Amino acid sequence: APIHTAPVTQAPAAPVQTVPTSTRTYTPDDLAKAAMQLMDKGMQAQLMQLIQSFGVASLMELSPEHYGNFATGLRGMGAQI
């Protein structure tokens, strides 16, 4: 006997919903407070290496477009920011 199958219909794909994200902005004060946490832990040498990795000699010379990446570096070293 022939086997009858119902035709398979696919439901239309739902539109992809994008979740709005916001980029956290940091101030020099935010970065300085986080850096102080690391200094209090005796991590001055590591902190200086991080600062110098951005091509500057001090936190005050860091340009605003690098604040987010610098904050990520501080967080990676254990700072709460």
DABEL-V313914 format. One record per residue. N is the residue number from 1. BURIAL is # if it has 16 or more other ideal C-beta (glycine too) atoms within 10 Angstrom, else .. Layout:
n:N burial:BURIAL
n:N burial:BURIAL
This chain:
n:1 burial:.
n:2 burial:.
n:3 burial:.
n:4 burial:.
n:5 burial:.
n:6 burial:.
n:7 burial:.
n:8 burial:.
n:9 burial:.
n:10 burial:.
n:11 burial:.
n:12 burial:.
n:13 burial:.
n:14 burial:.
n:15 burial:.
n:16 burial:.
n:17 burial:.
n:18 burial:.
n:19 burial:.
n:20 burial:.
n:21 burial:.
n:22 burial:.
n:23 burial:.
n:24 burial:.
n:25 burial:.
n:26 burial:#
n:27 burial:.
n:28 burial:.
n:29 burial:.
n:30 burial:.
n:31 burial:#
n:32 burial:.
n:33 burial:.
n:34 burial:#
n:35 burial:#
n:36 burial:.
n:37 burial:#
n:38 burial:#
n:39 burial:.
n:40 burial:.
n:41 burial:.
n:42 burial:.
n:43 burial:#
n:44 burial:.
n:45 burial:.
n:46 burial:.
n:47 burial:#
n:48 burial:.
n:49 burial:.
n:50 burial:#
n:51 burial:#
n:52 burial:.
n:53 burial:.
n:54 burial:#
n:55 burial:.
n:56 burial:.
n:57 burial:.
n:58 burial:.
n:59 burial:#
n:60 burial:.
n:61 burial:.
n:62 burial:#
n:63 burial:.
n:64 burial:.
n:65 burial:.
n:66 burial:#
n:67 burial:#
n:68 burial:.
n:69 burial:.
n:70 burial:#
n:71 burial:#
n:72 burial:.
n:73 burial:#
n:74 burial:#
n:75 burial:.
n:76 burial:.
n:77 burial:#
n:78 burial:.
n:79 burial:#
n:80 burial:.
n:81 burial:#
